[in-house]
Amino acid sequence: MKILLDTNFVLTCAKQKIDFPNIAEQVIDKEIEWIVPQDVLNELGALKDRHGMKRINRHAARLAFEIIEAIKPEVIQLPERNPNVDIKIVNYILGTDIVLATLDRNLKSRVNNKILTIRGKNNLELI
């Protein structure tokens, strides 16, 4: 099963110390192929280097990078020039069976794909 990671999902998991790769394997009970858009990596890079941000948020962005490196995802280029990453993600996964890992309500409402989201303090749910 392919799961595409959104910035806010990875960042929130890092902040809340949720081991999403292991929990997702238990919830889904299938082999998982992680997908991360280059745009998501760019957003995380900008966050971890941004001055004026709270230290905890910069630390979470660094931790999110480490988690992504550890799961060795397929890094993809989203094929649009639109600066809005959410629109690119929607257009990329529409009509596919790719699961979207996100917490973004607006993004969730735009797709009919399955969603991997956080439930409670440290559980994941596939909806």
C-alpha positions, 0 to 999 in steps of 0.5 A, spaced: 500 500 500 502 506 498 502 512 503 503 519 501 506 523 507 503 531 508 507 536 511 503 537 517 502 529 518 509 528 519 511 534 523 505 533 528 507 526 529 514 528 530 512 533 535 507 528 539 513 523 538 508 518 534 512 512 531 507 513 525 511 508 521 510 502 526 503 504 528 501 504 521 504 497 519 500 495 525 493 499 523 494 497 516 497 490 516 500 490 509 506 492 506 507 500 506 511 504 500 512 511 503 511 516 498 514 523 500 513 529 495 519 533 494 515 539 496 514 536 503 521 536 504 522 543 501 517 545 506 520 541 512 527 544 510 524 551 510 521 550 517 527 547 520 532 553 518 527 559 519 529 564 524 524 567 529 520 560 529 519 557 536 525 552 538 520 546 539 517 547 532 524 547 529 526 541 533 520 538 530 522 539 523 529 536 524 526 530 527 521 529 521 527 529 517 530 524 521 524 520 521 523 520 513 530 518 512 529 512 516 523 510 512 527 511 506 521 513 502 520 514 494 521 522 493 517 524 488 516 531 484 509 533 483 508 535 476 505 542 476 507 549 477 502 551 482 505 554 488 500 550 493 502 544 495 496 541 497 493 542 490 499 539 487 497 533 492 490 532 490 491 532 483 497 527 484 493 522 488 486 523 484 484 517 481 489 512 484 489 508 490 494 512 494 493 513 501 494 520 504 497 521 511 494 528 513 491 532 518 489 537 514 481 538 514 481 542 507 485 537 504 481 531 506 475 534 504 478 534 497 480 527 496 476 520 495 482 516 497 483 513 504 486 517 509 491 516 514 490 520 520 492 521 528 486 519 533 487 521 540 494 522 543 498 517 539 494 512 535 493 512 527 486 511 524 485 509 516 479 512 514 
